Amino acid sequence: MNGYSYVHGKYVLMSYRKGRRLEYVVRDMFRRRGWFVVRAAASKPVDLVCLKSGEIVLVECKYGVKGVRWAELAPLLEAAEKADARPVLVIAEKRGRVKMIDVGRWTDFKP
């Protein structure tokens, strides 16, 4: 099946695997800097929940995105407001780099 891969007894889109891989990369970046990180099942409402010294960061990862629609950010922003957390959007760029944006402040974010 073109564009699909057989994983755990099911055919899944390759984009899911790429997205999951990005989540693991970002998770490991936070962990190396001392954060406690939980990957949310089925990415609902966010991909990662990161905790450190009383700070909460909610992360949404996007792979190969040229533009992110507000509708895609709404669950992240809503969850961040309810949890008094920082909403962070991670975008995978070319050559394996990732860009982290604090969506609440529209500034770069570094864990």
Buried (B, 14 or more C-beta within 10 A) or exposed (E): EEEEEEEEEEEEEEEBBEBBEBBEBBBEBBEEEEBEBEBBEEBEBBBBBBBBEEEBBBBBBBBEBEEBEEEEBEBBBBBBEEBEBBBBBBBBEEEEEBEBBBBBEEEEBEB
